[in-house]
């Protein structure tokens, strides 16, 4: 591969194309001098320069014979198995961990690795894996304003800020609440309390029923993580007298900050994970029973292992603003567990416990269990919605019958009465439309 001082093939061809007319018009002595100059500039042998100058065209020809395959079928099968165990991540995230994950699966008896295959997995490039995955990707399936009321006085003492993306110390957490209300926000329903560490990508999720003080405090207490800073949005579920007292009285040494109102990008890490780790799994289902919350937490326990110990993530290392946009540079993909170990903040017993969990867990089987639990939750919820759908259709038919009666009586009234009745009828039908939606 040419260095910065050497010319590429295309650059050499372009240079020779410019020099060719001068060479053809020059005399014998001048041609010799031009040949020496072109030889020195391009780094080619003198005969190679002559051959290119006398060729009919300097355009590059396509390869007539296919290049010999470097990585065989055995390497491809191992990469596809690792790819499946990591839920079909992109090549940029897959390449750095393909060897370690293959060795881990081999230790669990899921795949057989030879010395030759291990050596090739260690040297395969990201571009080669991209080409390999391209022909298989189409066959794989993946998941997966407030009104003018008085402002929340509790927020005034909490500073507004954004956690910098270049933060390297673990413990600075973005927090958000995802609603599982379905099409109606009435009554009590489940919420997902999600926490994302900015420095390592470590994620924690817990499902709570309702947004009361007891439910929210229980969700925070379940997070086994040394917190330095908690950064939610300005929602009243986080900033109320009860929870602020909870942070001040029972949790010490934690800084509390918040994002600016109507600026979701201040919590960009947790907002992205709300989509990829919550909505892509559960969609807009309404979950409102203790049994469903328990099933949700059982799934989150498995996802905690899968996404923190096995799923590599990219971290932004450099960002440069240019006239035509922003150029971002990412580091080598690592799992949140690897980033947490590299930070040196884990205690010895914590690291030993996580390492034991990593060695005992089969990512292939864990992924299957997640999808099986998810399918069971969807089936049970859709079956429950089937009963509600029958009641909904019955209510719609009753509303349509009442609307027909209103239309019949409307024809028998005076003009003034008709205008008033029309307004009432429009309001009635509008409310019915909202109900139907």
LOLOGU-694635 format. One record per residue (C-alpha): residue number from 1; residue in one letter; x, y, z. Coordinates in steps of 0.1 Angstrom, whole numbers. Example, Ala and Ser with C-alpha at 12.3 -4.5 7.8 and 13.67 -1.06 7.14 Angstrom:
2
@n=1 res=A u=123 v=-45 w=78
@n=2 res=S u=137 v=-11 w=71
//
This chain:
437
@n=1 res=X u=0 v=0 w=0
@n=2 res=X u=16 v=34 w=-10
@n=3 res=X u=26 v=58 w=18
@n=4 res=X u=19 v=95 w=18
@n=5 res=X u=51 v=102 w=-1
@n=6 res=X u=44 v=76 w=-28
@n=7 res=X u=20 v=79 w=-57
@n=8 res=X u=-10 v=56 w=-60
@n=9 res=X u=-17 v=37 w=-93
@n=10 res=X u=-43 v=62 w=-103
@n=11 res=X u=-20 v=92 w=-96
@n=12 res=X u=8 v=76 w=-117
@n=13 res=X u=-16 v=71 w=-146
@n=14 res=X u=-29 v=106 w=-144
@n=15 res=X u=7 v=120 w=-143
@n=16 res=X u=18 v=99 w=-173
@n=17 res=X u=-14 v=110 w=-192
@n=18 res=X u=-3 v=146 w=-188
@n=19 res=X u=33 v=139 w=-198
@n=20 res=X u=25 v=117 w=-228
@n=21 res=X u=19 v=146 w=-253
@n=22 res=X u=52 v=162 w=-242
@n=23 res=X u=70 v=130 w=-247
@n=24 res=X u=56 v=123 w=-281
@n=25 res=X u=64 v=159 w=-294
@n=26 res=X u=100 v=159 w=-280
@n=27 res=X u=132 v=149 w=-298
@n=28 res=X u=154 v=120 w=-290
@n=29 res=X u=176 v=138 w=-264
@n=30 res=X u=147 v=155 w=-248
@n=31 res=X u=128 v=122 w=-246
@n=32 res=X u=156 v=106 w=-226
@n=33 res=X u=155 v=134 w=-201
@n=34 res=X u=117 v=132 w=-198
@n=35 res=X u=119 v=94 w=-193
@n=36 res=X u=144 v=100 w=-164
@n=37 res=X u=121 v=126 w=-149
@n=38 res=X u=90 v=103 w=-151
@n=39 res=X u=110 v=74 w=-137
@n=40 res=X u=121 v=94 w=-107
@n=41 res=X u=86 v=109 w=-100
@n=42 res=X u=66 v=77 w=-104
@n=43 res=X u=91 v=52 w=-90
@n=44 res=X u=85 v=28 w=-119
@n=45 res=X u=112 v=10 w=-139
@n=46 res=X u=122 v=28 w=-171
@n=47 res=X u=108 v=-1 w=-193
@n=48 res=X u=75 v=1 w=-174
@n=49 res=X u=72 v=38 w=-181
@n=50 res=X u=80 v=32 w=-218
@n=51 res=X u=54 v=4 w=-220
@n=52 res=X u=27 v=27 w=-205
@n=53 res=X u=36 v=56 w=-228
@n=54 res=X u=34 v=34 w=-259
@n=55 res=X u=1 v=17 w=-248
@n=56 res=X u=-31 v=27 w=-267
@n=57 res=X u=-47 v=38 w=-235
@n=58 res=X u=-37 v=46 w=-199
@n=59 res=X u=-71 v=36 w=-185
@n=60 res=X u=-68 v=7 w=-160
@n=61 res=X u=-82 v=-26 w=-171
@n=62 res=X u=-104 v=-48 w=-150
@n=63 res=X u=-90 v=-80 w=-135
@n=64 res=X u=-96 v=-109 w=-159
@n=65 res=X u=-88 v=-137 w=-135
@n=66 res=X u=-105 v=-137 w=-100
@n=67 res=X u=-82 v=-132 w=-70
@n=68 res=X u=-75 v=-163 w=-50
@n=69 res=X u=-97 v=-166 w=-19
@n=70 res=X u=-77 v=-160 w=13
@n=71 res=X u=-103 v=-169 w=39
@n=72 res=X u=-121 v=-202 w=34
@n=73 res=X u=-155 v=-216 w=43
@n=74 res=X u=-145 v=-225 w=78
@n=75 res=X u=-136 v=-189 w=86
@n=76 res=X u=-169 v=-177 w=71
@n=77 res=X u=-190 v=-201 w=91
@n=78 res=X u=-173 v=-191 w=124
@n=79 res=X u=-178 v=-153 w=116
@n=80 res=X u=-215 v=-159 w=108
@n=81 res=X u=-220 v=-178 w=141
@n=82 res=X u=-203 v=-150 w=160
@n=83 res=X u=-224 v=-125 w=141
@n=84 res=X u=-256 v=-143 w=150
@n=85 res=X u=-246 v=-145 w=187
@n=86 res=X u=-241 v=-107 w=187
@n=87 res=X u=-275 v=-101 w=170
@n=88 res=X u=-261 v=-92 w=136
@n=89 res=X u=-242 v=-61 w=145
@n=90 res=X u=-223 v=-40 w=119
@n=91 res=X u=-188 v=-50 w=107
@n=92 res=X u=-172 v=-20 w=126
@n=93 res=X u=-185 v=-34 w=159
@n=94 res=X u=-180 v=-71 w=150
@n=95 res=X u=-143 v=-70 w=137
@n=96 res=X u=-126 v=-61 w=171
@n=97 res=X u=-143 v=-89 w=190
@n=98 res=X u=-147 v=-116 w=164
@n=99 res=X u=-117 v=-136 w=177
@n=100 res=X u=-124 v=-133 w=214
@n=101 res=X u=-161 v=-141 w=210
@n=102 res=X u=-152 v=-171 w=188
@n=103 res=X u=-128 v=-184 w=214
@n=104 res=X u=-155 v=-179 w=241
@n=105 res=X u=-181 v=-199 w=220
@n=106 res=X u=-154 v=-226 w=214
@n=107 res=X u=-149 v=-229 w=251
@n=108 res=X u=-187 v=-234 w=255
@n=109 res=X u=-187 v=-261 w=228
@n=110 res=X u=-207 v=-241 w=202
@n=111 res=X u=-179 v=-241 w=176
@n=112 res=X u=-147 v=-259 w=168
@n=113 res=X u=-116 v=-237 w=162
@n=114 res=X u=-84 v=-248 w=146
@n=115 res=X u=-51 v=-229 w=149
@n=116 res=X u=-53 v=-218 w=112
@n=117 res=X u=-89 v=-205 w=117
@n=118 res=X u=-79 v=-186 w=149
@n=119 res=X u=-49 v=-171 w=131
@n=120 res=X u=-70 v=-159 w=102
@n=121 res=X u=-97 v=-145 w=125
@n=122 res=X u=-70 v=-124 w=142
@n=123 res=X u=-58 v=-109 w=109
@n=124 res=X u=-90 v=-105 w=89
@n=125 res=X u=-98 v=-69 w=80
@n=126 res=X u=-130 v=-49 w=86
@n=127 res=X u=-135 v=-45 w=48
@n=128 res=X u=-134 v=-83 w=43
@n=129 res=X u=-160 v=-89 w=70
@n=130 res=X u=-181 v=-61 w=54
@n=131 res=X u=-181 v=-79 w=21
@n=132 res=X u=-188 v=-113 w=37
@n=133 res=X u=-218 v=-100 w=57
@n=134 res=X u=-232 v=-81 w=27
@n=135 res=X u=-244 v=-113 w=10
@n=136 res=X u=-260 v=-127 w=41
@n=137 res=X u=-276 v=-95 w=56
@n=138 res=X u=-308 v=-97 w=36
@n=139 res=X u=-315 v=-132 w=48
@n=140 res=X u=-312 v=-123 w=85
@n=141 res=X u=-339 v=-107 w=107
@n=142 res=X u=-333 v=-83 w=135
@n=143 res=X u=-355 v=-65 w=159
@n=144 res=X u=-345 v=-59 w=167
@n=145 res=X u=-462 v=206 w=259
@n=146 res=X u=-471 v=217 w=290
@n=147 res=X u=-496 v=245 w=293
@n=148 res=X u=-492 v=279 w=309
@n=149 res=X u=-492 v=265 w=344
@n=150 res=X u=-466 v=274 w=370
@n=151 res=X u=-431 v=261 w=363
@n=152 res=X u=-418 v=233 w=385
@n=153 res=X u=-402 v=251 w=414
@n=154 res=X u=-381 v=220 w=424
@n=155 res=X u=-361 v=223 w=391
@n=156 res=X u=-348 v=258 w=399
@n=157 res=X u=-320 v=245 w=422
@n=158 res=X u=-308 v=219 w=397
@n=159 res=X u=-283 v=232 w=371
@n=160 res=X u=-291 v=227 w=334
@n=161 res=X u=-262 v=212 w=314
@n=162 res=X u=-252 v=185 w=290
@n=163 res=X u=-228 v=157 w=300
@n=164 res=X u=-198 v=161 w=276
@n=165 res=X u=-193 v=132 w=251
@n=166 res=X u=-156 v=131 w=259
@n=167 res=X u=-162 v=121 w=295
@n=168 res=X u=-139 v=93 w=305
@n=169 res=X u=-148 v=87 w=341
@n=170 res=X u=-176 v=61 w=346
@n=171 res=X u=-205 v=71 w=368
@n=172 res=X u=-220 v=100 w=348
@n=173 res=X u=-254 v=87 w=339
@n=174 res=X u=-282 v=99 w=316
@n=175 res=X u=-316 v=88 w=329
@n=176 res=X u=-350 v=87 w=312
@n=177 res=X u=-384 v=71 w=316
@n=178 res=X u=-402 v=52 w=288
@n=179 res=X u=-440 v=49 w=289
@n=180 res=X u=-458 v=17 w=280
@n=181 res=X u=-492 v=32 w=279
@n=182 res=X u=-503 v=20 w=244
@n=183 res=X u=-529 v=42 w=228
@n=184 res=X u=-543 v=56 w=260
@n=185 res=X u=-525 v=71 w=290
@n=186 res=X u=-554 v=66 w=314
@n=187 res=X u=-550 v=46 w=345
@n=188 res=X u=-518 v=30 w=359
@n=189 res=X u=-494 v=14 w=335
@n=190 res=X u=-457 v=2 w=333
@n=191 res=X u=-427 v=24 w=327
@n=192 res=X u=-391 v=15 w=319
@n=193 res=X u=-365 v=34 w=339
@n=194 res=X u=-333 v=34 w=319
@n=195 res=X u=-298 v=46 w=328
@n=196 res=X u=-269 v=49 w=304
@n=197 res=X u=-233 v=56 w=314
@n=198 res=X u=-217 v=81 w=290
@n=199 res=X u=-181 v=70 w=294
@n=200 res=X u=-186 v=32 w=290
@n=201 res=X u=-220 v=27 w=274
@n=202 res=X u=-231 v=5 w=304
@n=203 res=X u=-269 v=3 w=304
@n=204 res=X u=-294 v=-5 w=332
@n=205 res=X u=-331 v=-10 w=328
@n=206 res=X u=-359 v=-17 w=353
@n=207 res=X u=-397 v=-18 w=348
@n=208 res=X u=-419 v=-1 w=374
@n=209 res=X u=-457 v=0 w=377
@n=210 res=X u=-467 v=37 w=379
@n=211 res=X u=-447 v=67 w=387
@n=212 res=X u=-453 v=70 w=424
@n=213 res=X u=-426 v=77 w=449
@n=214 res=X u=-422 v=41 w=460
@n=215 res=X u=-420 v=27 w=425
@n=216 res=X u=-394 v=53 w=414
@n=217 res=X u=-372 v=49 w=445
@n=218 res=X u=-373 v=11 w=440
@n=219 res=X u=-362 v=15 w=404
@n=220 res=X u=-332 v=36 w=415
@n=221 res=X u=-322 v=13 w=443
@n=222 res=X u=-321 v=-17 w=419
@n=223 res=X u=-292 v=-1 w=399
@n=224 res=X u=-259 v=-17 w=412
@n=225 res=X u=-236 v=11 w=400
@n=226 res=X u=-214 v=37 w=416
@n=227 res=X u=-231 v=69 w=406
@n=228 res=X u=-212 v=102 w=402
@n=229 res=X u=-238 v=122 w=384
@n=230 res=X u=-275 v=116 w=375
@n=231 res=X u=-288 v=136 w=345
@n=232 res=X u=-325 v=132 w=337
@n=233 res=X u=-348 v=155 w=318
@n=234 res=X u=-371 v=181 w=335
@n=235 res=X u=-401 v=157 w=339
@n=236 res=X u=-420 v=158 w=371
@n=237 res=X u=-414 v=121 w=375
@n=238 res=X u=-378 v=129 w=384
@n=239 res=X u=-382 v=164 w=399
@n=240 res=X u=-407 v=164 w=427
@n=241 res=X u=-405 v=170 w=464
@n=242 res=X u=-404 v=133 w=473
@n=243 res=X u=-376 v=122 w=449
@n=244 res=X u=-355 v=153 w=455
@n=245 res=X u=-357 v=145 w=492
@n=246 res=X u=-347 v=109 w=484
@n=247 res=X u=-316 v=121 w=466
@n=248 res=X u=-306 v=145 w=493
@n=249 res=X u=-313 v=124 w=524
@n=250 res=X u=-306 v=88 w=513
@n=251 res=X u=-281 v=91 w=484
@n=252 res=X u=-250 v=111 w=492
@n=253 res=X u=-221 v=122 w=470
@n=254 res=X u=-242 v=122 w=437
@n=255 res=X u=-244 v=153 w=416
@n=256 res=X u=-279 v=161 w=402
@n=257 res=X u=-282 v=179 w=369
@n=258 res=X u=-309 v=182 w=342
@n=259 res=X u=-313 v=188 w=305
@n=260 res=X u=-328 v=220 w=290
@n=261 res=X u=-366 v=219 w=284
@n=262 res=X u=-375 v=208 w=248
@n=263 res=X u=-339 v=198 w=241
@n=264 res=X u=-339 v=160 w=238
@n=265 res=X u=-304 v=161 w=224
@n=266 res=X u=-291 v=170 w=259
@n=267 res=X u=-299 v=134 w=267
@n=268 res=X u=-288 v=120 w=234
@n=269 res=X u=-273 v=87 w=247
@n=270 res=X u=-303 v=75 w=266
@n=271 res=X u=-327 v=87 w=240
@n=272 res=X u=-309 v=66 w=214
@n=273 res=X u=-311 v=36 w=237
@n=274 res=X u=-348 v=42 w=244
@n=275 res=X u=-353 v=35 w=207
@n=276 res=X u=-329 v=6 w=202
@n=277 res=X u=-332 v=-12 w=236
@n=278 res=X u=-368 v=-6 w=245
@n=279 res=X u=-391 v=5 w=217
@n=280 res=X u=-376 v=-19 w=191
@n=281 res=X u=-384 v=-47 w=215
@n=282 res=X u=-418 v=-38 w=230
@n=283 res=X u=-431 v=-12 w=205
@n=284 res=X u=-461 v=7 w=217
@n=285 res=X u=-478 v=-22 w=236
@n=286 res=X u=-498 v=-12 w=267
@n=287 res=X u=-484 v=-31 w=298
@n=288 res=X u=-504 v=-24 w=329
@n=289 res=X u=-504 v=-55 w=351
@n=290 res=X u=-479 v=-67 w=378
@n=291 res=X u=-474 v=-100 w=358
@n=292 res=X u=-464 v=-80 w=327
@n=293 res=X u=-440 v=-59 w=347
@n=294 res=X u=-425 v=-90 w=362
@n=295 res=X u=-420 v=-105 w=327
@n=296 res=X u=-405 v=-72 w=316
@n=297 res=X u=-380 v=-73 w=344
@n=298 res=X u=-371 v=-109 w=336
@n=299 res=X u=-363 v=-99 w=301
@n=300 res=X u=-343 v=-69 w=313
@n=301 res=X u=-322 v=-91 w=335
@n=302 res=X u=-312 v=-112 w=304
@n=303 res=X u=-306 v=-80 w=283
@n=304 res=X u=-284 v=-67 w=311
@n=305 res=X u=-260 v=-96 w=306
@n=306 res=X u=-263 v=-95 w=268
@n=307 res=X u=-258 v=-58 w=261
@n=308 res=X u=-232 v=-51 w=289
@n=309 res=X u=-210 v=-82 w=286
@n=310 res=X u=-212 v=-92 w=249
@n=311 res=X u=-224 v=-63 w=227
@n=312 res=X u=-195 v=-41 w=216
@n=313 res=X u=-202 v=-4 w=213
@n=314 res=X u=-184 v=25 w=196
@n=315 res=X u=-174 v=57 w=214
@n=316 res=X u=-168 v=91 w=198
@n=317 res=X u=-131 v=102 w=201
@n=318 res=X u=-129 v=132 w=179
@n=319 res=X u=-154 v=156 w=163
@n=320 res=X u=-144 v=183 w=138
@n=321 res=X u=-168 v=209 w=123
@n=322 res=X u=-162 v=215 w=86
@n=323 res=X u=-180 v=238 w=61
@n=324 res=X u=-199 v=208 w=46
@n=325 res=X u=-207 v=191 w=79
@n=326 res=X u=-193 v=174 w=110
@n=327 res=X u=-166 v=148 w=107
@n=328 res=X u=-167 v=123 w=136
@n=329 res=X u=-141 v=97 w=145
@n=330 res=X u=-149 v=66 w=165
@n=331 res=X u=-126 v=44 w=186
@n=332 res=X u=-122 v=6 w=184
@n=333 res=X u=-154 v=-12 w=194
@n=334 res=X u=-154 v=-27 w=229
@n=335 res=X u=-181 v=-41 w=252
@n=336 res=X u=-192 v=-19 w=281
@n=337 res=X u=-177 v=-45 w=305
@n=338 res=X u=-143 v=-41 w=287
@n=339 res=X u=-144 v=-3 w=289
@n=340 res=X u=-154 v=-6 w=326
@n=341 res=X u=-124 v=-29 w=333
@n=342 res=X u=-101 v=-6 w=314
@n=343 res=X u=-112 v=24 w=335
@n=344 res=X u=-99 v=8 w=367
@n=345 res=X u=-129 v=18 w=388
@n=346 res=X u=-142 v=-18 w=395
@n=347 res=X u=-134 v=-34 w=428
@n=348 res=X u=-116 v=-68 w=426
@n=349 res=X u=-147 v=-87 w=438
@n=350 res=X u=-170 v=-69 w=413
@n=351 res=X u=-146 v=-77 w=384
@n=352 res=X u=-144 v=-113 w=395
@n=353 res=X u=-182 v=-116 w=396
@n=354 res=X u=-186 v=-101 w=362
@n=355 res=X u=-158 v=-122 w=347
@n=356 res=X u=-174 v=-153 w=361
@n=357 res=X u=-208 v=-143 w=345
@n=358 res=X u=-191 v=-137 w=312
@n=359 res=X u=-174 v=-171 w=312
@n=360 res=X u=-205 v=-190 w=322
@n=361 res=X u=-229 v=-173 w=298
@n=362 res=X u=-235 v=-185 w=262
@n=363 res=X u=-245 v=-155 w=241
@n=364 res=X u=-262 v=-177 w=215
@n=365 res=X u=-285 v=-193 w=241
@n=366 res=X u=-290 v=-160 w=259
@n=367 res=X u=-301 v=-143 w=227
@n=368 res=X u=-326 v=-172 w=220
@n=369 res=X u=-340 v=-168 w=256
@n=370 res=X u=-345 v=-131 w=251
@n=371 res=X u=-364 v=-136 w=218
@n=372 res=X u=-385 v=-164 w=233
@n=373 res=X u=-395 v=-143 w=263
@n=374 res=X u=-403 v=-114 w=240
@n=375 res=X u=-425 v=-135 w=218
@n=376 res=X u=-444 v=-148 w=249
@n=377 res=X u=-449 v=-113 w=261
@n=378 res=X u=-462 v=-101 w=227
@n=379 res=X u=-485 v=-131 w=224
@n=380 res=X u=-501 v=-127 w=258
@n=381 res=X u=-506 v=-90 w=253
@n=382 res=X u=-521 v=-93 w=219
@n=383 res=X u=-545 v=-120 w=232
@n=384 res=X u=-556 v=-96 w=259
@n=385 res=X u=-561 v=-69 w=233
@n=386 res=X u=-583 v=-92 w=213
@n=387 res=X u=-610 v=-90 w=240
@n=388 res=X u=-607 v=-53 w=242
@n=389 res=X u=-610 v=-51 w=205
@n=390 res=X u=-645 v=-68 w=206
@n=391 res=X u=-657 v=-43 w=232
@n=392 res=X u=-642 v=-14 w=212
@n=393 res=X u=-662 v=-25 w=180
@n=394 res=X u=-694 v=-28 w=200
@n=395 res=X u=-689 v=8 w=214
@n=396 res=X u=-683 v=21 w=179
@n=397 res=X u=-715 v=6 w=166
@n=398 res=X u=-735 v=21 w=195
@n=399 res=X u=-720 v=55 w=187
@n=400 res=X u=-729 v=52 w=150
@n=401 res=X u=-765 v=42 w=159
@n=402 res=X u=-768 v=73 w=181
@n=403 res=X u=-754 v=95 w=154
@n=404 res=X u=-781 v=82 w=129
@n=405 res=X u=-808 v=91 w=155
@n=406 res=X u=-793 v=126 w=158
@n=407 res=X u=-794 v=130 w=120
@n=408 res=X u=-831 v=119 w=118
@n=409 res=X u=-842 v=144 w=145
@n=410 res=X u=-821 v=171 w=129
@n=411 res=X u=-843 v=171 w=97
@n=412 res=X u=-875 v=177 w=118
@n=413 res=X u=-863 v=209 w=135
@n=414 res=X u=-863 v=246 w=126
@n=415 res=X u=-834 v=264 w=110
@n=416 res=X u=-820 v=279 w=143
@n=417 res=X u=-824 v=246 w=161
@n=418 res=X u=-807 v=229 w=131
@n=419 res=X u=-776 v=251 w=134
@n=420 res=X u=-773 v=244 w=172
@n=421 res=X u=-779 v=207 w=166
@n=422 res=X u=-752 v=207 w=139
@n=423 res=X u=-726 v=220 w=163
@n=424 res=X u=-736 v=194 w=189
@n=425 res=X u=-735 v=167 w=163
@n=426 res=X u=-701 v=177 w=150
@n=427 res=X u=-687 v=178 w=185
@n=428 res=X u=-703 v=143 w=192
@n=429 res=X u=-688 v=128 w=160
@n=430 res=X u=-654 v=144 w=166
@n=431 res=X u=-653 v=129 w=201
@n=432 res=X u=-663 v=95 w=186
@n=433 res=X u=-635 v=98 w=160
@n=434 res=X u=-609 v=105 w=188
@n=435 res=X u=-622 v=74 w=206
@n=436 res=X u=-620 v=53 w=175
@n=437 res=X u=-584 v=64 w=169
//
